[in-house]
Amino acid sequence: MLGKEYGKVDPAGRFKFPAAYKKQLLTVIEQGFVIRKSIFEECLELYPRAEFENEKNRTIARLNPYNRNDRLIIRKISEGNLVELDGSDRILIPADQKKTAKIEKDIVMNARGNVIEIWDEKTYASTIEQPDINYADMLEKRLGNTSNGTE
């Protein structure tokens, strides 16, 4: 998926699913989505249901259910709520997840591969759009020279 979209959450906790995402996900919309609190960030993650199941199963296959810490991880990655588009193309954010992610009204939706991050707009700005973060330097340090010898 591609794109960064903005939206508003109504008092009931619903937001309009962006048309740009809907077009990209036409083949999986009927299966629904899974929404969960991100393990690493102050946002929610919205997965197409099949993608959530695949990721969960891949991770669980690498863990030992007889290990106490692995069981905790299995429980955590399995947390999520099944959600779907209503007749007005809205998704309802469960109240506990809305509270945990500190989502108030204005949201930013950022497609990250096969998942859509849902951020409170203020949290997104303070986390992602920090002027002291140099993304070019971060990429260079992490990936190094990626020219593949074509220079």
Buried (B, 14 or more C-beta within 10 A) or exposed (E): BEEBBEBEBEEEBBBBBBEBBEEBBEEBBEBBBBBBBBEEBBBBBBBBBBBBBEBBEEBBEEBEEEEEEBEEBBEEBEEBBEBBBEEEBBBBBBEEBBEBBEBEEBBBBBBEEBBBBBBBBBBBEEBBEEEEEEEEEEEEEEEEEEEEEEE
